[in-house]
C-alpha cells in the first residue's frame, strides 16, 4: 500500500499516517513518532522517500507533489547539497536524521546526526555529527567543531573530512646549553661551537658543514633562535631576534613563534614545513637525529578569526595524506592561546 504525506507548515514537517511508524521509523529510521502509527518527517527525509518511490506524494497547499515538484518547492540554498549527502550516506548503509529535537535527544550543533551502522535514532548512539556545505561556502575557523564536514562540489561529488581536536604531544629531549656564541644575520642565526647535543639530540638548526662535521656550526631559523635566546641558550638579545623576525615576515612571525614555543614545551620538535606548503612538520619522539623517523604532522598556523575556503582545506588535506602525515591547524587568538584542529579525509 502506497502512503502519502501532508505538509504541516507550522511545524515544518511532513506527517504520514497509516502504517508509517512500522514501515519507515521502526524498520528504517526515518522521522520521529507522533500519536498512534503516525510519524513526522523532515523535508530531506520526505524527499528521499519520494526519490526512492517509497512515498507516493506529499500534499501541500492543496497540491500533490512528486519528488521533482517537492524539491523545486523547498526554499533556501542548502536543501540541494543536504539532500545529496543524506542520500549518499543512506546508500552506504547509514541511518541519519536532522541534528535537532525531537529526532535526537541533546542534538549536536550540526546539520545531521549520523548513527552507527545497524543502529537508528531509537538506540541513542550518534556516530558523528555531520555538517554539510557547498564548495563555495567558506568555513570560519571559529566554526570548526569535532565531527564530519561534507563538502559537495559543483559536480555534486562529495568529499568527507573528519575534524577533531588534536593536542600535539611528544617525548623529545628539552635540555638546553647556556650562552652559546651566535651571530644574527639577515634572516637566520649562526651558532658557533654549540654542544653536539643541540643538533644531534634536540634537533635545532642545520650544520653549516653539511653531513660531515666533528662539532657542527649550526644555522638556525629566526624562530629557533628566538626560542633559544629567550632561554639563554645563545648569547643574543631575545628582543633583537624577535624584532628581526617581525621585520622579515610581519605579525605572522609572532603567531608562528607562539606555536613553535608551545610545540617545544610539549616535547614535540617542529621543523620547517616549507616543502609541504605548511609552517611546520613535527617529530614527537626525537632521541637522535641519526635515528630520526618520519615526521607525523603538518601544521599550518592561522589567526583564530581566519576563514577557510573548502578548496584550500582539500588541497592541504590531500597533500598531507599523500606524504602520510596528518594536517593540523593551529589557531592563535589575540592572547596567544592556541586551538589545535586536525582535518583528515574520511571514507564513511
ChimeraX attribute file (.defattr): number of C-alpha atoms within 10 A of each C-alpha:
attribute: neighborCount
match mode: 1-to-1
recipient: residues
	/A:1	7
	/A:2	9
	/A:3	15
	/A:4	19
	/A:5	24
	/A:6	20
	/A:7	21
	/A:8	15
	/A:9	10
	/A:10	6
	/A:11	10
	/A:12	12
	/A:13	20
	/A:14	24
	/A:15	24
	/A:16	25
	/A:17	17
	/A:18	15
	/A:19	15
	/A:20	24
	/A:21	24
	/A:22	15
	/A:23	15
	/A:24	20
	/A:25	22
	/A:26	16
	/A:27	11
	/A:28	18
	/A:29	22
	/A:30	26
	/A:31	29
	/A:32	22
	/A:33	21
	/A:34	13
	/A:35	8
	/A:36	11
	/A:37	15
	/A:38	18
	/A:39	24
	/A:40	28
	/A:41	27
	/A:42	19
	/A:43	20
	/A:44	22
	/A:45	22
	/A:46	27
	/A:47	25
	/A:48	19
	/A:49	19
	/A:50	22
	/A:51	17
	/A:52	12
	/A:53	13
	/A:54	16
	/A:55	22
	/A:56	18
	/A:57	23
	/A:58	25
	/A:59	17
	/A:60	16
	/A:61	11
	/A:62	9
	/A:63	10
	/A:64	15
	/A:65	21
	/A:66	18
	/A:67	20
	/A:68	11
	/A:69	13
	/A:70	19
	/A:71	19
	/A:72	11
	/A:73	11
	/A:74	14
	/A:75	9
	/A:76	7
	/A:77	9
	/A:78	12
	/A:79	14
	/A:80	18
	/A:81	21
	/A:82	21
	/A:83	17
	/A:84	18
	/A:85	24
	/A:86	23
	/A:87	19
	/A:88	15
	/A:89	14
	/A:90	15
	/A:91	10
	/A:92	10
	/A:93	12
	/A:94	21
	/A:95	21
	/A:96	30
	/A:97	23
	/A:98	24
	/A:99	22
	/A:100	16
	/A:101	10
	/A:102	13
	/A:103	23
	/A:104	19
	/A:105	12
	/A:106	11
	/A:107	17
	/A:108	19
	/A:109	15
	/A:110	19
	/A:111	18
	/A:112	25
	/A:113	26
	/A:114	26
	/A:115	22
	/A:116	17
	/A:117	12
	/A:118	10
	/A:119	18
	/A:120	22
	/A:121	24
	/A:122	14
	/A:123	10
	/A:124	12
	/A:125	14
	/A:126	19
	/A:127	16
	/A:128	18
	/A:129	22
	/A:130	25
	/A:131	22
	/A:132	24
	/A:133	20
	/A:134	19
	/A:135	19
	/A:136	13
	/A:137	14
	/A:138	13
	/A:139	15
	/A:140	13
	/A:141	19
	/A:142	13
	/A:143	9
	/A:144	16
	/A:145	19
	/A:146	18
	/A:147	22
	/A:148	25
	/A:149	24
	/A:150	22
	/A:151	25
	/A:152	23
	/A:153	16
	/A:154	11
	/A:155	6
	/A:156	14
	/A:157	12
	/A:158	19
	/A:159	16
	/A:160	20
	/A:161	23
	/A:162	19
	/A:163	19
	/A:164	17
	/A:165	16
	/A:166	16
	/A:167	14
	/A:168	17
	/A:169	17
	/A:170	17
	/A:171	16
	/A:172	21
	/A:173	19
	/A:174	14
	/A:175	10
	/A:176	15
	/A:177	14
	/A:178	14
	/A:179	15
	/A:180	17
	/A:181	14
	/A:182	22
	/A:183	15
	/A:184	17
	/A:185	12
	/A:186	11
	/A:187	14
	/A:188	19
	/A:189	23
	/A:190	21
	/A:191	23
	/A:192	17
	/A:193	13
	/A:194	20
	/A:195	15
	/A:196	15
	/A:197	17
	/A:198	19
	/A:199	19
	/A:200	19
	/A:201	19
	/A:202	22
	/A:203	21
	/A:204	20
	/A:205	22
	/A:206	17
	/A:207	18
	/A:208	16
	/A:209	13
	/A:210	10
	/A:211	9
	/A:212	9
	/A:213	10
	/A:214	8
	/A:215	15
	/A:216	23
	/A:217	22
	/A:218	23
	/A:219	22
	/A:220	22
	/A:221	19
	/A:222	24
	/A:223	24
	/A:224	20
	/A:225	29
	/A:226	26
	/A:227	21
	/A:228	23
	/A:229	23
	/A:230	16
	/A:231	15
	/A:232	17
	/A:233	21
	/A:234	26
	/A:235	17
	/A:236	21
	/A:237	14
	/A:238	18
	/A:239	12
	/A:240	12
	/A:241	24
	/A:242	21
	/A:243	15
	/A:244	20
	/A:245	24
	/A:246	14
	/A:247	13
	/A:248	14
	/A:249	11
	/A:250	12
	/A:251	11
	/A:252	14
	/A:253	19
	/A:254	18
	/A:255	22
	/A:256	19
	/A:257	19
	/A:258	18
	/A:259	26
	/A:260	21
	/A:261	19
	/A:262	17
	/A:263	20
	/A:264	21
	/A:265	15
	/A:266	16
	/A:267	20
	/A:268	24
	/A:269	27
	/A:270	25
	/A:271	20
	/A:272	16
	/A:273	16
	/A:274	11
	/A:275	9
	/A:276	15
	/A:277	16
	/A:278	20
	/A:279	22
	/A:280	24
	/A:281	25
	/A:282	24
	/A:283	25
	/A:284	22
	/A:285	17
	/A:286	23
	/A:287	16
	/A:288	16
	/A:289	13
	/A:290	9
	/A:291	10
	/A:292	14
	/A:293	13
	/A:294	13
	/A:295	20
	/A:296	16
	/A:297	23
	/A:298	30
	/A:299	28
	/A:300	20
	/A:301	22
	/A:302	20
	/A:303	18
	/A:304	19
	/A:305	14
	/A:306	12
	/A:307	14
	/A:308	15
	/A:309	13
	/A:310	21
	/A:311	14
	/A:312	10
	/A:313	16
	/A:314	19
	/A:315	12
	/A:316	24
	/A:317	20
	/A:318	17
	/A:319	18
	/A:320	24
	/A:321	14
	/A:322	10
	/A:323	13
	/A:324	14
	/A:325	20
	/A:326	24
	/A:327	26
	/A:328	28
	/A:329	26
	/A:330	26
	/A:331	22
	/A:332	22
	/A:333	14
	/A:334	10
	/A:335	6
	/A:336	13
	/A:337	14
	/A:338	21
	/A:339	16
	/A:340	18
	/A:341	21
	/A:342	21
	/A:343	25
	/A:344	22
	/A:345	19
	/A:346	13
	/A:347	8
	/A:348	12
